[in-house]
């Protein structure tokens, strides 16, 4: 059996095994492509204040107000803040059960509280478990089947799809290369019969979308398989020393937590002035820290981040995007989200990825039709 035939067999069977999952992942990915922009248009009252005032309330007070708005006093764990003075603050309360077998069971609770930072008014308390986009996101990541089972299925389906893309490139190259076959590699013949048109759609569109789809698949595998993630980082980082986790150190007379929250916010706020957005994760354990991240623009990897001691408010660790002295593996890992969404090259990248995802949705369908057509051809009796 030739190398091409082996590639064809692998392409066929992995495509059949993963086709339905790829359909779901591609469609959900399309829906999520411009989620933020859609939400800002659909729910302006949730994200924007009517009047911009001179002074905002202290973050510690806003956090207390968000906590009081929780239906069953669930713990606030994060706040997200945009640099735009017209935007509300978004506080989050989230607790996950990794052993649950469904999306609804996986979140013990998940709420977002939208607050006017100038007067402390609670604009809305959102039960995120009922949010359409959150359900689609979980469908995209775990098929609504929980962390263990869903992540396992989507991980291997993505791996099969990546191998299908690579074997598809091999099959895309014709057995005999001449003027006519080369033309057929890049052009869809609209006037051909339906069978040929379907083949061209699969073959040609698959080629044009292969680079973004490989990047999407690679970045998904990094999230899906921890061992692969660690291996790639280790290989690319070389002998770079692995940094230990930052921890808060308990002291006899700790500063009041409200003051610490405001100290953290004062430092983050100064850095946010010429940036896009910030988030602060509040400590969850006795050794936990305040983790703050300030993002420059729409590329998530372009950020400054800090760890603050929860007892003294001192900066334990800081890393700035412009001054980063990190290994290639760590740098690549930090760009994983932007590689997956296309934001690595801005809005044009997101549009390219959106179109590529539509094509990815079509590939299992057109591939199945090709397979069924070949089956019909084999069953036809030979003419005497």
JOCOR-V257214 format. One record per backbone hydrogen bond with DSSP energy under -0.5 kcal/mol. CO is the residue of the C=O (numbers start at 1). NH is the residue of the N-H. If there is no record, write none. Layout:
co | nh
CO | NH
CO | NH
//
This chain:
co | nh
2 | 6
3 | 7
4 | 8
5 | 9
6 | 10
7 | 11
8 | 12
9 | 13
10 | 14
11 | 15
12 | 16
13 | 17
14 | 18
15 | 19
18 | 22
19 | 23
20 | 24
21 | 25
22 | 26
23 | 27
24 | 28
25 | 29
26 | 30
27 | 31
28 | 32
29 | 33
30 | 33
32 | 35
34 | 38
35 | 39
36 | 40
37 | 41
38 | 42
39 | 43
41 | 44
43 | 46
43 | 47
44 | 48
47 | 88
51 | 53
58 | 62
59 | 63
60 | 64
61 | 65
62 | 66
63 | 67
64 | 68
65 | 69
67 | 70
70 | 73
77 | 282
78 | 92
79 | 280
80 | 90
81 | 278
84 | 87
86 | 49
89 | 91
89 | 115
90 | 80
91 | 113
92 | 77
92 | 78
93 | 111
95 | 108
95 | 109
96 | 98
97 | 100
98 | 148
102 | 106
103 | 107
106 | 97
106 | 108
109 | 95
110 | 128
110 | 129
111 | 93
112 | 114
112 | 126
113 | 91
113 | 115
114 | 123
114 | 124
115 | 89
115 | 117
116 | 120
117 | 57
121 | 116
121 | 123
124 | 114
124 | 126
125 | 127
126 | 112
126 | 128
127 | 130
128 | 131
131 | 135
132 | 136
133 | 137
134 | 138
135 | 139
136 | 140
137 | 141
138 | 142
138 | 143
138 | 144
139 | 143
142 | 145
144 | 103
145 | 150
146 | 150
146 | 151
147 | 151
148 | 152
149 | 153
150 | 154
151 | 155
152 | 156
153 | 157
154 | 158
155 | 159
156 | 160
157 | 161
158 | 162
159 | 163
160 | 164
161 | 165
162 | 166
163 | 167
164 | 168
165 | 169
166 | 170
167 | 171
168 | 172
169 | 173
170 | 173
172 | 174
175 | 177
176 | 178
178 | 182
179 | 183
180 | 184
181 | 185
182 | 185
182 | 186
183 | 186
183 | 187
187 | 189
188 | 190
189 | 192
193 | 197
194 | 198
195 | 199
196 | 200
197 | 201
198 | 202
199 | 203
200 | 204
200 | 205
201 | 205
202 | 206
203 | 207
204 | 208
205 | 209
207 | 210
209 | 213
210 | 214
211 | 215
212 | 216
213 | 217
214 | 218
215 | 219
216 | 220
217 | 221
218 | 222
219 | 223
220 | 224
221 | 225
224 | 226
225 | 229
226 | 230
227 | 231
228 | 232
229 | 233
230 | 234
231 | 235
232 | 236
233 | 237
234 | 238
236 | 328
237 | 240
248 | 250
251 | 254
256 | 260
257 | 261
258 | 262
259 | 263
260 | 264
261 | 265
262 | 266
263 | 267
264 | 268
265 | 269
266 | 270
267 | 271
268 | 272
269 | 273
270 | 273
271 | 274
272 | 275
276 | 83
277 | 295
278 | 81
279 | 293
280 | 79
280 | 282
281 | 291
285 | 288
287 | 248
288 | 310
289 | 291
290 | 292
290 | 308
291 | 281
292 | 306
293 | 279
293 | 295
294 | 304
295 | 276
295 | 277
298 | 300
299 | 302
301 | 303
302 | 296
304 | 294
305 | 319
306 | 292
307 | 316
307 | 317
308 | 290
309 | 313
311 | 255
314 | 309
314 | 316
317 | 307
319 | 305
320 | 323
321 | 324
327 | 331
328 | 332
329 | 333
330 | 334
331 | 335
332 | 335
333 | 336
335 | 339
336 | 340
337 | 341
338 | 342
338 | 344
342 | 345
343 | 346
346 | 350
347 | 351
348 | 352
349 | 353
350 | 354
351 | 355
352 | 356
353 | 357
354 | 358
355 | 359
356 | 360
357 | 361
358 | 362
359 | 363
360 | 364
361 | 365
362 | 366
363 | 367
364 | 368
365 | 369
366 | 370
367 | 371
368 | 372
369 | 373
370 | 374
371 | 375
372 | 376
373 | 377
374 | 378
375 | 379
376 | 380
377 | 380
//
